[in-house]
């Protein structure tokens, strides 16, 4: 349910054999070579690649020292292919002739080594003094961690606005999610959406959902497109408004099922500092808990462009569009649309780590 929509209605988320065969061949190469502490490149079952120094080994794991982390442990069952790096292989050939390392072709396309996590933070603030006085502060952040076949994410937003000494907006949301990749492109998602609005009658909303997802264009670093088809349960809490409580049958909360289509799109224009992005969801209610109110759909979209000042700092311009479809259905069959639409533009400065 759209934040504040009811306020408007106020009367106003193996290949074990191949991995073991390749591991045995690779181990033979290492022990036959004087360079035991070699730099290696490991390709995982999900397509990710890890490059670093092989510093230790157990019956079930390899210990790899990378340039971006101290030492990480890699489960052997998650390994699709292992081979020495170009520098390590060249050094070994200079010291002794070594037979070529046997390899097993990975069923998943190789991808370039990437930092396993990233964090984005954007801040927008304004202060106006004159005939009208207003203060606005908006903060958003997105954190993501990739660990083998798992991907953890959490997004958060905070909005606060005062106009003519009256609060016009005061709300926040937290959205943790968990993805498991069955292959390089197919994954399953589970997520929680929690939002709290200090001013609206529907002050608290909790959504729990899960379903399959598909990631397109995995071979293109500059382009990302993911689609997720989810089903879940939404629970909304209400307070304060007598007219609203009457419509709800004096209930302080309602719960209903929904289905949604979520998307996440990013495209870095080649040879430029510009990046287009869009994200959002289209949600359809599967049942109606209130006789007089027909909750039809919710649409939440954000699209915009980023201009990278450096490899870490950027300026962003975006448009946020929220649309909640609600009808008031009277006993005589008369329908009164109560659709809520909200469009906002935002200019912000952000950083990516």
FIGU-886947 format. One line per 2 residues: number of its first residue (from 1); for each residue x, y, z of N, C-alpha, C. Coordinates in steps of 0.2 Angstrom, whole numbers. Layout:
<kolros>
NUM> X/Y/Z/X/Y/Z/X/Y/Z; ...
</kolros>
This chain:
<kolros>
1> 4/-6/0/0/0/0/4/6/0; 3/11/-4/7/17/-5/7/21/1
3> 13/23/3/14/27/9/9/33/9; 5/34/14/1/40/14/-5/40/10
5> -6/34/6/-12/34/2/-19/35/5; -19/32/11/-25/32/15/-26/39/18
7> -20/42/20/-21/49/22/-24/53/18; -23/52/11/-27/56/6/-34/55/6
9> -36/49/9/-43/47/9/-47/50/15; -43/54/19/-46/57/25/-51/62/22
11> -56/63/27/-62/67/24/-58/73/22; -55/75/21/-51/80/17/-48/75/12
13> 72/-66/-18/80/-76/-22/86/-85/-26; 131/-155/-40/135/-151/-44/140/-154/-48
15> 143/-148/-50/148/-151/-54/154/-154/-50; 152/-158/-45/157/-160/-41/163/-164/-44
17> 161/-169/-49/166/-173/-52/171/-169/-56; 168/-165/-60/172/-161/-64/177/-157/-60
19> 174/-154/-54/179/-150/-50/184/-154/-47; 183/-160/-45/188/-164/-42/193/-166/-47
21> 191/-168/-53/196/-170/-58/200/-164/-60; 198/-158/-60/202/-152/-62/206/-151/-56
23> 204/-151/-50/208/-150/-44/214/-154/-44; 213/-161/-45/218/-166/-45/224/-164/-50
25> 222/-162/-56/226/-160/-61/230/-154/-59; 227/-149/-57/230/-143/-55/235/-144/-49
27> 233/-148/-44/237/-150/-38/244/-153/-41; 243/-158/-46/249/-161/-49/253/-156/-52
29> 251/-151/-55/255/-145/-58/258/-142/-53; 255/-140/-47/258/-136/-42/264/-140/-39
31> 263/-146/-37/268/-150/-34/274/-151/-39; 273/-152/-45/278/-153/-50/282/-147/-51
33> 279/-141/-50/282/-135/-51/286/-132/-45; 292/-129/-45/295/-126/-40/291/-120/-37
35> 286/-117/-40/282/-112/-38/276/-115/-34; 276/-117/-28/270/-120/-25/265/-114/-23
37> 268/-109/-21/264/-103/-19/262/-99/-25; 259/-102/-30/257/-99/-36/251/-94/-36
39> 251/-89/-40/245/-85/-41/241/-89/-46; 234/-90/-44/230/-94/-48/223/-90/-49
41> 220/-93/-54/213/-90/-56/208/-96/-55; 203/-95/-51/198/-100/-50/191/-97/-53
43> 188/-101/-57/181/-100/-59/176/-104/-55; 171/-100/-52/166/-104/-48/161/-106/-52
45> 156/-110/-50/151/-113/-53/146/-107/-56; 146/-102/-52/141/-96/-54/144/-92/-59
47> 150/-93/-61/154/-89/-66/158/-84/-63; 158/-82/-57/163/-78/-54/170/-80/-54
49> 175/-76/-54/182/-78/-54/185/-75/-49; 190/-78/-46/194/-76/-40/201/-77/-42
51> 205/-72/-41/212/-72/-43/216/-70/-37; 221/-74/-35/225/-73/-29/230/-78/-28
53> 234/-78/-23/239/-82/-21/236/-88/-17; 238/-94/-19/236/-100/-15/240/-101/-9
55> 238/-100/-3/242/-100/2/241/-106/7; 235/-110/6/234/-115/10/229/-120/7
57> 228/-126/9/224/-131/7/222/-136/12; 215/-137/12/212/-142/17/209/-147/12
59> 206/-153/15/203/-158/10/196/-155/7; 194/-150/10/187/-147/7/188/-140/5
61> 193/-136/7/194/-129/5/201/-127/2; 201/-121/-1/207/-118/-3/207/-111/0
63> 213/-109/3/214/-103/6/217/-98/0; 214/-93/-2/216/-88/-7/217/-81/-4
65> 223/-79/-5/225/-72/-3/224/-67/-9; 219/-63/-9/217/-59/-14/220/-51/-13
67> 219/-47/-18/221/-40/-18/216/-36/-14; 210/-38/-14/204/-35/-11/202/-37/-4
69> 205/-43/-2/203/-46/5/209/-49/7; 209/-50/14/215/-53/17/216/-60/14
71> 212/-65/17/212/-72/15/205/-74/15; 203/-77/9/196/-80/8/196/-87/7
73> 191/-91/10/191/-98/9/186/-100/4; 188/-104/-1/184/-106/-6/183/-114/-6
75> 176/-116/-6/174/-123/-5/176/-126/-12; 179/-132/-12/181/-135/-18/175/-137/-22
77> 169/-139/-19/163/-141/-23/160/-135/-27; 162/-129/-25/160/-123/-29/164/-121/-35
79> 170/-125/-35/175/-123/-41/173/-127/-47; 173/-123/-52/172/-126/-59/178/-127/-63
81> 183/-122/-62/189/-122/-66/195/-119/-62; 201/-122/-62/206/-119/-59/212/-119/-64
83> 216/-113/-64/222/-113/-68/227/-108/-65; 233/-108/-67/238/-103/-65/237/-97/-68
85> 238/-91/-65/238/-85/-69/243/-84/-74; 242/-80/-79/247/-79/-84/254/-78/-82
87> 255/-73/-77/261/-72/-74/264/-78/-70; 260/-82/-67/263/-88/-63/265/-93/-68
89> 261/-94/-73/263/-99/-78/269/-97/-82; 270/-91/-84/276/-89/-87/282/-90/-83
91> 282/-89/-76/287/-89/-72/289/-97/-71; 284/-101/-71/285/-108/-70/289/-111/-76
93> 287/-109/-82/290/-111/-88/297/-109/-89; 298/-103/-86/305/-101/-86/310/-105/-82
95> 307/-108/-76/311/-112/-72/311/-120/-74; 306/-122/-77/306/-129/-79/301/-130/-84
97> 302/-135/-88/296/-137/-93/291/-141/-89; 285/-139/-90/279/-142/-86/274/-143/-92
99> 271/-149/-91/266/-151/-96/260/-146/-94; 256/-145/-100/250/-140/-99/245/-143/-94
101> 243/-138/-90/238/-140/-85/231/-142/-88; 229/-148/-86/222/-150/-89/217/-146/-86
103> 212/-145/-90/206/-140/-88/200/-144/-90; 195/-142/-86/188/-144/-88/184/-138/-89
105> 181/-138/-95/177/-132/-98/172/-131/-93; 171/-125/-91/165/-123/-87/159/-122/-90
107> 153/-125/-88/147/-124/-91/144/-117/-90; 147/-113/-86/145/-106/-85/150/-101/-88
109> 148/-96/-92/153/-91/-95/157/-88/-90; 163/-87/-92/168/-83/-87/166/-76/-87
111> 167/-73/-81/166/-66/-80/172/-63/-77; 173/-57/-78/179/-53/-75/178/-53/-68
113> 184/-53/-64/184/-53/-57/181/-46/-55; 177/-46/-50/174/-40/-47/175/-40/-40
115> 174/-34/-37/174/-33/-30/168/-36/-27; 168/-40/-22/162/-44/-20/157/-40/-17
117> 158/-34/-15/153/-30/-12/153/-23/-15; 148/-19/-14/148/-12/-16/142/-8/-12
119> 143/-2/-11/139/2/-7/138/9/-11; 131/11/-12/130/17/-15/126/21/-10
121> 128/28/-9/124/33/-5/123/39/-8; 117/41/-8/115/48/-11/111/52/-6
123> 113/59/-6/110/64/-2/108/70/-6; 102/72/-4/99/78/-7/96/82/-1
125> 98/88/-1/96/93/4/94/100/1; 90/103/3/88/110/1/86/114/7
127> 87/121/6/85/125/12/82/132/8; 76/134/9/73/140/6/71/145/11
129> 72/151/10/70/156/14/68/162/10; 62/165/12/59/170/8/52/171/10
131> 47/172/5/40/172/6/38/165/9; 41/160/6/40/153/9/46/150/12
133> 46/147/17/51/144/20/51/136/20; 56/133/18/56/125/17/63/122/19
135> 63/116/21/69/113/22/67/105/20; 72/102/17/71/96/14/77/92/15
137> 77/86/17/83/81/17/81/74/15; 84/71/10/83/65/8/89/61/7
139> 90/55/10/95/51/10/93/44/8; 97/41/3/96/34/1/102/30/1
141> 102/24/2/108/19/2/106/12/-1; 111/9/-4/110/2/-7/117/-1/-6
143> 116/-7/-2/122/-11/-1/121/-18/-4; 126/-21/-7/126/-27/-10/132/-31/-9
145> 132/-38/-7/137/-42/-6/136/-49/-10; 141/-51/-14/141/-57/-17/145/-62/-14
147> 143/-68/-12/147/-73/-9/145/-80/-12; 150/-82/-17/148/-87/-21/141/-87/-24
149> 137/-92/-23/130/-92/-26/125/-87/-22; 127/-84/-17/123/-80/-13/124/-73/-14
151> 119/-69/-14/119/-62/-14/115/-59/-9; 118/-54/-5/114/-51/0/114/-44/-1
153> 108/-41/0/107/-34/-1/102/-30/4; 103/-24/5/99/-20/9/99/-13/6
155> 93/-10/6/92/-3/4/88/0/9; 89/7/10/86/11/15/85/18/12
157> 80/21/14/78/28/12/75/32/18; 77/38/18/74/43/23/72/49/20
159> 66/52/21/64/58/18/61/62/24; 63/69/24/60/73/29/60/80/26
161> 54/83/26/52/90/23/48/94/28; 50/100/29/46/105/33/45/111/28
163> 38/113/28/36/119/24/32/123/28; 34/130/28/30/134/32/29/132/40
165> 35/129/42/35/126/49/30/120/50; 28/117/45/24/112/45/27/106/42
167> 27/100/45/30/94/42/26/92/36; 29/91/31/25/88/25/27/81/23
169> 33/79/25/35/72/24/40/70/30; 39/64/32/43/62/38/42/54/38
171> 47/51/34/46/43/33/53/40/32; 53/33/32/59/30/31/57/23/29
173> 61/19/25/60/12/23/67/8/23; 66/2/25/72/-3/25/70/-9/21
175> 74/-11/16/72/-17/12/78/-22/11; 78/-26/16/83/-32/15/81/-37/10
177> 86/-40/7/84/-45/2/90/-51/2; 88/-57/-1/93/-62/-1/91/-66/-8
179> 97/-67/-12/96/-70/-18/101/-77/-18; 98/-82/-21/102/-88/-22/103/-90/-30
181> 109/-90/-33/109/-91/-40/110/-98/-41; 105/-101/-45/105/-108/-47/110/-109/-53
183> 111/-104/-57/115/-103/-62/118/-96/-63; 121/-94/-68/124/-88/-69/118/-83/-70
185> 112/-85/-72/107/-80/-74/101/-81/-70; 99/-87/-68/93/-89/-64/94/-89/-57
187> 90/-85/-53/91/-85/-46/84/-85/-43; 84/-86/-36/78/-86/-32/79/-80/-27
189> 74/-76/-26/74/-70/-21/69/-71/-16; 71/-69/-10/67/-68/-4/68/-61/-1
191> 63/-57/0/64/-50/3/59/-48/7; 61/-43/11/56/-39/16/56/-32/15
193> 50/-29/14/50/-22/13/46/-19/19; 50/-15/23/47/-12/29/47/-4/28
195> 41/-1/29/41/6/29/37/9/34; 39/15/36/36/19/42/35/26/40
197> 29/29/41/27/35/39/24/39/45; 28/44/48/25/47/54/19/51/53
199> 17/53/47/12/57/46/6/54/43; 6/48/40/0/45/36/-4/41/41
201> -10/40/39/-15/36/43/-12/29/42; -10/27/36/-7/20/35/0/20/37
203> 2/21/43/8/23/45/14/17/45; 12/11/45/17/6/44/14/0/39
205> 19/-2/35/18/-7/30/23/-12/30; 22/-18/30/27/-24/30/25/-29/24
207> 29/-29/20/28/-34/14/34/-40/14; 32/-46/14/36/-52/14/35/-55/7
209> 40/-56/3/38/-59/-4/44/-64/-6; 43/-68/-11/48/-72/-13/46/-75/-20
211> 51/-77/-24/50/-79/-31/56/-80/-35; 55/-82/-42/61/-82/-46/63/-76/-49
213> 69/-76/-52/72/-70/-55/77/-72/-61; 78/-67/-65/82/-69/-71/86/-63/-73
215> 93/-64/-73/98/-58/-75/100/-59/-82; 99/-53/-86/100/-53/-93/108/-50/-93
217> 110/-51/-99/117/-48/-101/122/-49/-96; 123/-55/-94/129/-56/-89/136/-55/-92
219> 136/-55/-99/143/-55/-102/144/-47/-104; 140/-43/-101/141/-36/-103/142/-32/-96
221> 148/-29/-94/149/-26/-88/145/-19/-87; 144/-16/-93/141/-10/-93/133/-10/-93
223> 130/-16/-93/123/-16/-94/120/-21/-89; 115/-20/-85/112/-24/-80/105/-24/-81
225> 101/-29/-81/94/-30/-82/92/-36/-78; 88/-35/-73/85/-41/-69/78/-40/-68
227> 74/-46/-69/67/-46/-68/65/-51/-63; 61/-49/-58/59/-54/-53/51/-54/-53
229> 49/-61/-53/41/-62/-52/40/-64/-45; 37/-61/-41/36/-62/-34/29/-63/-31
231> 28/-67/-26/21/-67/-23/23/-66/-15; 18/-63/-12/19/-62/-5/13/-60/-1
233> 14/-58/5/9/-55/9/11/-48/12; 6/-44/12/6/-37/14/2/-36/20
235> 5/-32/25/1/-30/31/2/-23/32; -4/-20/33/-4/-12/33/-7/-11/40
237> -4/-6/44/-7/-4/50/-9/4/50; -15/5/53/-18/11/53/-19/14/60
239> -20/21/60/-21/25/66/-25/31/65; -28/34/70/-30/41/70/-36/43/67
241> -38/41/61/-44/43/57/-50/40/58; -55/43/61/-62/39/62/-65/37/56
243> -65/41/51/-68/39/45/-65/33/41; -58/33/42/-55/27/39/-56/21/43
245> -56/22/50/-57/16/54/-64/13/53; -69/18/51/-76/15/50/-76/11/43
247> -72/13/38/-72/9/32/-68/3/33; -64/2/38/-60/-4/40/-64/-8/44
249> -69/-6/47/-73/-10/51/-70/-10/58; -67/-4/60/-64/-3/66/-57/-7/67
251> -55/-10/62/-49/-14/62/-43/-9/62; -37/-11/65/-31/-6/65/-26/-9/60
253> -27/-15/57/-23/-18/52/-27/-22/48; -24/-23/42/-27/-27/37/-21/-31/33
255> -23/-37/31/-18/-41/27/-21/-44/21; -17/-44/16/-19/-47/10/-13/-50/5
257> -14/-54/1/-9/-57/-3/-8/-53/-10; -2/-53/-13/-1/-50/-19/4/-53/-23
259> 4/-51/-29/9/-54/-34/12/-47/-37; 19/-48/-39/22/-42/-41/28/-43/-46
261> 29/-39/-51/34/-39/-55/39/-34/-54; 45/-35/-52/51/-30/-50/56/-30/-55
263> 59/-24/-56/64/-24/-61/70/-19/-59; 76/-20/-61/82/-16/-60/86/-16/-66
265> 87/-10/-68/90/-8/-75/96/-3/-74; 102/-4/-76/107/1/-76/111/0/-83
267> 113/6/-86/117/6/-92/122/11/-92; 128/10/-92/133/14/-93/135/16/-100
269> 133/22/-102/135/24/-109/142/23/-111; 144/20/-116/151/19/-118/154/25/-119
271> 161/26/-117/165/31/-118/162/38/-115; 158/37/-110/155/43/-107/155/43/-100
273> 153/48/-96/152/48/-89/145/47/-87; 141/46/-92/134/45/-90/131/38/-89
275> 126/37/-85/123/31/-83/116/32/-82; 112/28/-86/105/28/-86/103/22/-81
277> 98/23/-77/95/18/-72/88/19/-71; 85/13/-69/78/13/-68/77/7/-63
279> 72/7/-59/70/2/-54/63/3/-52; 60/-2/-50/53/-2/-47/49/-8/-47
281> 43/-8/-46/38/-14/-46/31/-12/-48; 28/-17/-50/21/-17/-52/17/-22/-48
283> 13/-20/-43/10/-25/-38/3/-25/-39; 0/-31/-39/-7/-33/-40/-10/-37/-34
285> -15/-34/-31/-18/-37/-25/-22/-43/-27; -21/-49/-24/-24/-55/-25/-31/-57/-21
287> -32/-53/-16/-38/-53/-13/-40/-46/-10; -46/-46/-7/-49/-39/-5/-51/-40/2
289> -47/-38/7/-50/-39/14/-55/-34/16; -57/-29/13/-62/-24/15/-67/-23/9
291> -73/-24/11/-79/-24/7/-80/-18/3; -79/-12/6/-80/-6/3/-74/-3/-1
293> -69/-6/0/-63/-3/-3/-60/-8/-8; -59/-7/-14/-56/-11/-19/-49/-9/-21
295> -44/-12/-18/-37/-11/-19/-35/-14/-25; -33/-10/-30/-32/-13/-37/-25/-15/-38
297> -21/-10/-38/-14/-11/-39/-9/-5/-36; -3/-6/-36/2/-1/-34/8/-1/-39
299> 10/5/-41/15/5/-46/21/10/-43; 27/8/-42/32/12/-39/38/12/-44
301> 39/17/-47/45/18/-52/50/23/-50; 56/22/-51/61/28/-51/66/27/-57
303> 67/32/-61/71/32/-66/75/39/-66; 81/38/-69/85/44/-69/92/43/-73
305> 96/48/-72/103/48/-75/108/50/-70; 114/47/-70/119/49/-66/125/51/-70
307> 129/56/-67/135/59/-71/140/58/-66; 145/54/-68/151/52/-64/156/58/-64
309> 157/61/-58/162/66/-58/169/63/-57; 170/58/-53/176/54/-53/173/46/-53
311> 178/42/-52/176/35/-52/172/33/-45; 171/38/-41/168/36/-35/162/41/-34
313> 163/48/-36/158/53/-34/153/54/-40; 147/55/-39/142/56/-45/137/61/-43
315> 134/64/-48/128/68/-48/122/64/-51; 116/65/-47/110/61/-50/104/65/-50
317> 100/64/-56/94/67/-57/89/62/-58; 83/61/-54/79/56/-55/72/58/-54
319> 67/54/-56/60/55/-56/57/49/-52; 53/50/-47/50/45/-43/42/46/-45
321> 39/40/-47/32/40/-48/29/34/-44; 24/36/-40/20/31/-36/13/32/-38
323> 10/27/-39/3/27/-41/-1/21/-38; -6/22/-34/-10/17/-30/-17/18/-33
325> -20/12/-35/-27/12/-38/-31/9/-33; -36/13/-30/-41/12/-25/-48/14/-27
327> -53/10/-27/-60/12/-28/-64/11/-22; -68/16/-20/-73/16/-15/-80/13/-18
329> -82/7/-16/-88/4/-19/-93/4/-14; -98/8/-15/-104/8/-11/-109/3/-11
331> -114/2/-7/-118/-4/-6/-123/-4/-13; -124/2/-16/-128/2/-22/-124/1/-28
333> -118/-1/-27/-114/-3/-33/-110/3/-36; -111/9/-33/-108/15/-36/-101/15/-34
335> -96/17/-39/-89/16/-38/-86/23/-38; -82/25/-33/-79/31/-33/-71/30/-33
337> -68/32/-39/-61/31/-39/-57/36/-33; -53/33/-30/-49/36/-25/-41/35/-27
339> -39/35/-33/-32/34/-35/-28/39/-32; -22/37/-30/-17/42/-27/-11/42/-32
341> -9/48/-34/-3/48/-38/2/53/-35; 8/52/-35/13/56/-33/19/56/-37
343> 22/62/-40/27/62/-44/32/67/-41; 38/65/-40/44/69/-37/50/69/-41
345> 53/75/-42/60/75/-45/65/76/-39; 71/74/-40/76/74/-35/83/75/-39
347> 87/80/-36/94/81/-38/98/79/-32; 103/75/-33/107/73/-27/114/72/-29
349> 118/71/-24/125/70/-25/127/63/-21; 131/59/-24/132/52/-21/139/50/-22
351> 140/44/-18/146/41/-19/145/33/-19; 150/30/-23/150/23/-24/156/20/-21
353> 156/15/-17/162/11/-14/162/4/-16
</kolros>
